[in-house]
C-alpha cells in the first residue's frame, strides 16, 4: 500500500511538471476549463482516491488526497481544485445517498467520466448556512427548486450538482436540505465564469435555478441530516484546502531559493545576505508547521472514519480542521509576500510566477470558511470542552 501511494505521488509530480505547470500562466492570462490537465489527472486515477473500492475507487484515503493536492498545487494553484469539487460532491453521497444513488454516481466519479459541484454559497449566505435563500417546495411527487448560487466551483463541467437549499428559509439550519440536480435539467442555468483576482485556473460560476423540477429521490438529506452532511463535508474539505495552500507555498519557496542564488547585489549573491536568509528560514518554518497541522490530521480522520462520519454536530476533528485551514491560509499569504520581497521588482511584474502565486494565495483566507469564521469555530470548541457549553 505504501509503495502504491508513493507511486501515485510520484505520478502527480510528473503530471504536474508535464501538464499543469506549462499551462498555469496561460490559464491565469485567459481562464478556461483545463480539459487537457483534467484528462491527465483522470487517466492517472486521481479522482478515485477518495472513493471506496466497492464503488471503483482506490480506497477512502484523505491522507493520499492531501498529498496529491500538496504536490499538484506546486505546479498550478487552481487546476487541482477541480478534484476537490468532485470529492466534496462524492462525500455526501457516500454518507447519505441511497444504494441506487451511490451506484449511479460514485463509480463515474472514480473513473473520471463524471464530475461534481457542491453549491452552497449564495451572495447573501456564505458561512451562514441558515441564511440560504434557495427554496425547495413539494411539487406533486417530486420537488421544485428556485434560487441562485454564487461562486460554485466546477459548475461549468459538473454532471451532478448538490444544491444546499431550504424548505423553510425562516427556520435557519433546521430548514436546510441538500438536493441532487443533474446537468441538463430544465431550469438549471450555469452563468458566465466569475473573473477572479487569483486561482484563475479553477473556474467558478453563478448558478440559477428557475422552477427546476426533480424527482422525490433527489432529496439527499434534510434538517439534522443535511446539517450533518454539510459539517462532515467541510471537515473533509478543509484539510484538502490546507494541502493546496502548502503546495502554493512550496512553489513560492522553491522560486525564492533559485532566485536568491542567481541574483547578485554589490558583487555577491543575495543568498549571502542575512536578511534574505531570514526570510527563507521563516518561509520554511511556516511550511513545515502547516504540514504538521495538515497531513497527520488527514491520517487520523482516515483511521477514525466510521466514527467521524456518524457524528451529528462538530466532530472531534472539526476544530483541528479549522486550525489547519486557518493557519495554512494565512501562512501561504505570508510565504508569497516574502517571495515577492526576495524577488524585488522582478516579483512585482505581471507574468512572474511569484506575482501569480501572491494573487492565488490571497483567496485561501476566503473560501471553505473565512479566517474569522474559523477563529470562532476554534474558540467555541475550546470553550465547549472547558465548560461543557455550546
N, C-alpha and C positions, 0 to 999 in steps of 0.2 A: 504493500500500500504506500509506504514511504517513497519507494522508487517511482511509483506511478505519479505521485504528487510532484516529485522533483522533476520528472519528465514534463509534466503539464506546465510548471512554472518556466522551465527552460524553453518550452514551445511558445509561451507567452512572450518571452524576451525576443525570440526570433520573429514572431509576428509583429511585435511592437516595432522592432528595428526595420523590418521589410515593408510593413503595410501601414501601420498607424503613424509612425514618425515622419515618413516622407510626405504624408498628406496633411499633417497638422497645421502647417502655415497656410496652405491653400484653403482649408476649411475655416480658418479664422478670418481670412480675407473675404471669402464668399461662402457663407454657411450653406450646407446642403446635407442631405442624408447620405452618410458614407457607405454606400452599398458594398464596395469592394472590401473595406475593412471588416464590416459586419459579416460578410460571407466567409472571410478568412477565420474569424473567431468562431463562427458556427461550425465550419469544417473541422476545426481543432477540438470541438466538443465542449467549448467553454460554457454555453448555456445549460448543459446537462449537470454542471457541478452542484447546483442547489436543488436538483430533482432526485427523489428517491429512485433506487434501482428498479423497483417494481413498476415504475412508470417510464422506464427507458433512460433514466439518468445514471450518473456515476456514483450517486450517494449524496445524502444530505450533509454537506460539509461547508459550513460558513467559514471555517478556517482557510480552506483552499480557495474559496471565492475571494476572501480578503487578500490572500497572497497574489491572486491573479490581478485584482484591481491595483494593488500596490505596484506591480510590475508594469501593467499596461498604461497606467496613468503617467508613467515616466516618459512615455513617447507621445501621447496625446491626452490632454486633460478631459476632453469631452466625450470622445467615442466610447470609452469603457462604461459610461453611464447608461448606455443603451442596454448593456447586460443587466444592470441594476434594475432598470424599468421592468424587464420581463421577470426577473427573480422576485421582485416585490409584488408582481401580479400573481405569480405562481404560488407564493407562500399562503395567502388567504384561501386559495382553492384547496391546497393541501390540508389546511386546518379545518375549513368549514364547508368545503364543497361536497356534493353528493358523489357517490361512486361513479355515476354517469358523467358528471362534470369533470371529475379528475381524469377519467379515462379519455375523455374527448380532448382536453387541453394540455395536460401535463406531458404526455409523450410528444406532442407537437412542439411545445416549448423546449423540451430536451433536445429534440432533433434540429431545432432552429427553423422549422417550417412554419412556425407561428411566433408572434411576438405580442407583448402585453403593454398595457398602460394603466396605471393605478391613479385615477384622477380624484384627488381630494381637494386641492386648493381652489378657492374662488377669490375674486378680487376683494371681497369683504370678509373672507374667512380663510385664514391660512392655518395658523396654530390653533385657532379656536374652532374645533370640530363642531361644537354645539351651535356655532353661528352659521352653519351651512344652510344655504337657501334653496339649493336644487331640491325640487319637490317630487315625491313619488306618491301616486294615488292609485287605488284599485280601479281596474278597468275590465269589467266582465270577468273572465277567468284569468286575467293577467294584470299587468301594471302599465301605467303611463308615466313618463318622466319628463319634467320640464325644468330647465335651468341652464346655467353656464358655468363652465370650469375654466380655470386660468393656469397658465404655466404648466401644462400637462406634458411631462417628458415622454418622448417616443410616440406621441399621438399620431404623428404623420405616417408611421409604419405599422402601428399596432393592429392586430387582428381581433383582440379581445380587450375591452375596456372594463375595468372595475370602477364604478362610479359611486363615490361616497355621497349619500343624499339624505333627505329627511322625510319621514312620513308625517312629522308634525314639527315645523320649524320653531314653534314656540316652546317645545318640550326640551330643548337643549340636547345633550348627548343621549338622553333616553329615547329621543325620536330618530336617532341615526339608523341608517340602513346601508347596505352595500349591494349594488345591483350589477349584474352582468349584461353588457351590451356588446353585440358583435358588430364588427365593421360591416357597413352596407345596410344596417337597419335604418329604415326611413325615419327622417327627422334628426339623425345624428350627423353633425356637420363639424369638420375639423377646419379651423381658421388658418389664416396665414401665419407662418412661423414668427415668433416674437424675436425682435432684434435685441441682442443682449450685449453687455459690456465684455463678457468673457464666456468661457465654456461654449464657444460657438460651434464646436464640433458635435454638440448634443442639441438636437432640435427640440424646442418647447413651443407649444401651441395652445391657443384657446380652443375650447370645445363648446359647441352649442347643442343643446338637446331640446327640440321643439316637438311636443306630442310624440315622443319616442315610445312606441308600444312594444312590450316584451312579454314573454310567457310567464306563467306563475313561477316556474323553477329558475327564473332569472334573479330572484331574490336570494342572495347568498347568505345574508345574515341581517338581523335587526336588533335594535335595542342593546341589551347587555352583550349579546354575542357579537354584534357588529363592533361595539367598542373594544371588546377583547381582541378581535382580529386586527383592528387598527393599531392597538397598543403593541401587540406582538410583532406586527409588520414593521413598526417604527423601531422596536428593539433590534430587529434584524437589519434594517436599512442603515442605522447609524454607524455600526462598525464598518459596513461597506463604504459609507461616505468617508469615514476616517481613513480607511485604507487608500482610497483615491487621493485624499489630501497628502498622505505620506508619499505617494508616487510623484505628485507635483513637486513637493518639497525636495525629494531626492534629485529630480531633474534640475532644479534651481541650484542645489549644492554642487552637482556634477559640473554644470556650466561655469560656476564660480571658481571651482578648483582649476579647471582648464584655463580660464581667462587669467587667473592670478599668476599662473606660470608663464603666460605669453606676454602680458602687458608689463612694460618697464617704465619707471619714472626715475629721473635723476641717475640713470645708469644702472639701476637694479630692478629685478622683477618685483612687482608689488607683493608677491608671495613672501618676500623677505620682510615686509613691513608688519610690525606688531599689531597695528590697527586692523589690517586685513586678516591676520591670523586669529585675532579675537573674534571677528565676525564669522569666520569659517568655523571656529570652535563652537560658537553659540548656535550656529545652524545645525551642526552635527548633534549637539546635545539635545536640541529641540526635537530633531527627527527620532533619535533613539528613545526619548521619553514618550513621544507619540506612539511609536511602535510597541513599546511595553504596555501602553494603555489599550491598544487595539488588538493585536494578534493573540495574546493569551486569553483575552475576553472571548474572542470568536471560538477558540478551542473549548473553553468552558461551557459556552452555550451548546456547542455540538454534544458535549458529554452529558448534558442535562436536558436534552431536547424535549423529552416527554414531559418532564416537569415544567419546563419553560413554556411549552405550548398550551398547557392546561390552565395556567393562572388567569384569573379574570381581570384583575386590576394590574397595578405595577408589579412586575416580576422582580426577583432579586437581582436581575441584570439591568433593570431599567435605568437606575442612577448611574451605573458604570458605563452603559452605552452612551448616556448623555455626557459623562465626563470625557470619554474618548472623543466624541464628536465635538464637544466644546473646545477641548484642548487642541485637537489637530486642526480644526478650522481656524483658530487664532494662530496656531503655530505656523501653518503654511503661509499665512499672510506675513508673519514676521520674517520667515525664511526668504520669501520672494522679495520683500523690501530690502533685506540685506544683500540679496543677489544683485538687485539693481544698483545699490550703493557701490558694491565692488566693481561693477562694470562701468560706473560713472555715466557719462553722456551716451556711451555706446548702449547701455542698458535702457536708456530712456527713449531710444529711437524706435519708431514704429517698424515692426518687422523683425526686431531682435527677439530671440526666444524668451529671454528673461522678462522682456516687456509684456509678452503674451502670458507668461506664467503669472506675472503680477496681477493681470486682469482676471485670469482664471481663478486665482486664489481668493479673490475678494468675494466671489459668490458663495464660498463654502460656509460663511457665517450666516447665510440667509436661508438656504434650502435644508430640508429634513429638520426643521426647527431652528429658529433664530437662537443666537447665543443667549439672549435674555431669557427665552423660554427654558433653555437647558439649565441656566442658573437657578430658576425657580424649581424645576424638577429635582435637581440635586439637593437644594436646600430643604424642600418638603420631605424628601426621602430621609434625610438625616434627622430632621425634627420628628418625623413619624417614628423612626427607630428609637430615638431618645425618649420620647414622651408617649408613644402609643397613640398619637392623634393624627388625623389627616390634615 
